Amino acid sequence: MRTRVWWGILGLTMIGTVIASGWRPATTQRLQVVRPPLAAATAPPLRVTLPNVAEVPRFTLTDETGRPFENGALKDRVWIADFIFTSCAGSCPQITQKMRLLQKRLPEKIQFVSISVDPTRDTPPVLAEYARQAGAQAGRWHFLTGSPSMIGSLVQEGFHLSVAEGGGPQEPVIHSIRLVLVDAEGRIRGYYDSTDLKSVEQLIRDALQLVH
């Protein structure tokens, strides 16, 4: 008799355990984690279409080594141009500083061209020393000079920027402070204020877009 009672108690206990383990409150719900679609996470960044301002005409100047330099050597290369002169105590040091920053931040495939707007005084040896002090990478950052008439025509008619003599003591040659972005086909794709960091950052983004 006792054995039957114990077996009965054990059976009731097992039934209660099964019922308890299978029971859940009616209001309990599982927490679901919502993940964004995979396509949204891998979507490419928005690309901005850069304008085609003008095509840079063919030109031949003299570089800091004394050798002829044709812009045909820049074919299939994205490049950035500026206009300075070595004795300038006004905006030119700041422009050159920005070019040095760009040289550091942009890929090796992007070239740089600094064209002197005071070519009479900026001979190749003078430009070579200026390039050395600027930390220019040889073969990547080129410093060019030529005849005054050729330089004047190239700046005004080729790059559509201004240049003139008759400035103050610190900057006797008045010239543009803009940096010019040129694509691999020799087309001007934008102008950027070298004194404005936001504009320079935009130049970096646009240049990277052209090489990708």
C-alpha positions in Angstrom: 0.0 0.0 0.0 2.8 2.4 1.0 4.6 1.7 -2.3 1.5 2.6 -4.3 1.1 5.9 -2.4 4.8 6.8 -3.1 4.4 6.0 -6.8 1.3 8.1 -6.9 3.0 11.1 -5.3 6.0 10.8 -7.7 3.6 10.6 -10.7 1.8 13.8 -9.6 5.1 15.6 -9.1 6.3 14.7 -12.6 3.0 15.9 -14.2 3.3 19.2 -12.3 6.8 19.7 -13.5 5.9 19.2 -17.2 2.9 21.5 -16.9 5.1 24.2 -15.2 7.8 24.0 -17.8 5.4 24.3 -20.8 3.4 27.2 -19.4 4.1 30.8 -20.3 2.0 33.9 -19.6 -0.2 34.8 -22.4 1.2 38.4 -22.6 4.9 37.4 -23.0 6.4 38.1 -26.4 9.8 37.5 -27.8 12.0 40.6 -28.5 12.8 40.9 -32.2 15.9 42.7 -33.4 15.2 44.7 -36.6 18.3 45.0 -38.8 18.5 47.3 -41.8 18.5 45.6 -45.3 21.9 44.6 -46.5 21.6 46.7 -49.6 21.3 49.9 -47.6 24.5 49.2 -45.8 26.5 48.6 -48.9 25.0 51.4 -51.1 27.8 53.5 -52.8 28.2 57.1 -51.6 26.5 59.8 -53.6 28.7 61.2 -56.4 28.4 64.8 -57.5 28.8 65.6 -61.2 31.6 68.1 -61.6 31.2 70.8 -64.3 33.4 70.8 -67.4 34.5 74.4 -67.3 37.0 74.5 -70.2 39.9 72.6 -71.8 43.4 73.6 -71.0 45.2 74.4 -74.3 48.5 72.7 -75.1 51.5 74.6 -73.7 55.2 74.2 -73.4 57.0 75.9 -70.5 60.3 75.3 -68.7 60.4 73.4 -65.4 62.6 73.9 -62.4 65.3 71.5 -63.8 65.6 73.7 -67.0 63.9 71.2 -69.2 60.9 71.8 -71.5 57.6 70.7 -69.9 54.5 70.1 -72.0 51.2 69.6 -70.5 50.9 66.5 -72.7 53.0 64.8 -70.1 50.0 65.1 -67.7 47.7 63.2 -70.1 45.8 60.5 -68.2 46.7 62.2 -64.9 44.5 64.3 -62.6 46.4 67.4 -61.6 46.1 70.6 -59.6 47.5 74.0 -60.7 48.3 77.2 -58.8 49.8 80.5 -59.7 52.6 82.0 -57.6 55.9 83.8 -57.7 58.9 83.1 -55.4 59.4 86.7 -54.1 55.8 87.1 -53.2 55.3 87.9 -49.5 51.5 88.1 -49.7 49.2 85.2 -50.7 51.8 82.9 -52.3 53.2 81.4 -49.2 49.7 80.4 -48.1 48.9 79.0 -51.6 52.1 76.9 -51.5 51.3 75.7 -48.0 47.9 74.4 -49.3 49.6 72.7 -52.2 52.0 71.0 -49.8 49.0 69.8 -47.8 47.3 68.5 -50.9 50.5 66.7 -51.9 50.5 64.9 -48.5 46.7 64.0 -48.5 46.1 63.0 -52.1 47.2 59.8 -53.8 50.6 59.6 -55.6 48.9 59.5 -59.0 47.7 63.1 -58.7 50.2 65.7 -60.0 50.8 69.3 -59.1 51.8 72.3 -61.2 52.9 75.7 -59.9 53.2 78.3 -62.7 55.2 81.5 -61.9 53.5 84.8 -62.8 56.8 86.6 -62.5 58.8 84.5 -65.0 61.5 87.2 -65.6 62.8 86.8 -62.1 61.7 83.2 -61.5 64.4 81.3 -63.5 64.7 77.5 -63.2 67.4 77.7 -60.5 65.2 80.1 -58.4 62.2 77.8 -58.8 64.3 74.7 -57.9 65.3 76.3 -54.6 61.7 77.4 -54.0 60.5 73.8 -54.7 63.1 72.4 -52.2 62.0 74.8 -49.5 58.3 73.9 -50.2 59.0 70.2 -49.8 57.9 69.4 -53.3 58.2 65.8 -54.4 60.4 65.7 -57.5 58.6 64.4 -60.6 55.2 65.0 -59.0 55.1 68.7 -58.2 56.3 70.8 -61.1 57.4 74.5 -61.0 57.1 76.2 -64.4 58.3 79.4 -66.0 58.4 80.9 -69.5 58.1 84.1 -71.4 55.9 86.8 -69.8 53.6 86.9 -72.9 53.2 83.1 -72.9 52.5 83.0 -69.1 50.0 85.9 -69.4 48.1 84.3 -72.3 48.0 80.9 -70.6 46.7 82.2 -67.3 44.1 84.5 -68.8 43.0 82.5 -71.9 43.9 79.0 -70.9 42.8 79.0 -67.2 40.4 81.9 -67.4 42.0 83.7 -64.4 43.4 87.2 -63.9 47.0 88.3 -63.6 48.4 91.9 -63.8 51.4 93.9 -62.6 51.1 96.9 -60.3 50.3 95.5 -56.9 51.7 96.6 -53.6 55.3 96.0 -52.2 54.4 92.6 -50.8 52.7 91.4 -54.0 53.8 93.4 -57.0 52.1 91.0 -59.4 48.3 90.7 -58.8 47.1 87.2 -59.5 44.4 84.7 -58.7 44.6 82.8 -55.4 42.5 79.9 -56.8 43.6 76.3 -57.1 42.5 74.7 -60.3 41.4 71.0 -60.6 42.1 69.4 -64.0 41.0 66.0 -65.0 42.9 63.2 -66.9 41.5 64.6 -70.2 42.9 68.1 -69.6 39.6 69.7 -68.7 39.1 72.2 -65.9 36.6 70.7 -63.4 36.6 73.3 -60.7 38.2 76.4 -59.0 38.9 76.5 -55.2 39.8 79.3 -52.9 43.2 78.5 -51.4 42.6 80.7 -48.4 39.4 78.8 -47.4 39.9 75.4 -45.7 36.4 74.3 -46.5 37.1 74.9 -50.2 40.4 73.0 -50.0 38.6 70.1 -48.4 36.1 70.1 -51.2 39.0 70.1 -53.7 40.3 66.9 -52.0 36.9 65.2 -52.3 36.5 66.2 -55.9 40.0 65.1 -56.8 39.5 61.7 -55.2 36.2 61.4 -57.2 38.1 61.9 -60.4 40.7 59.2 -59.7 38.1 56.5 -58.6 
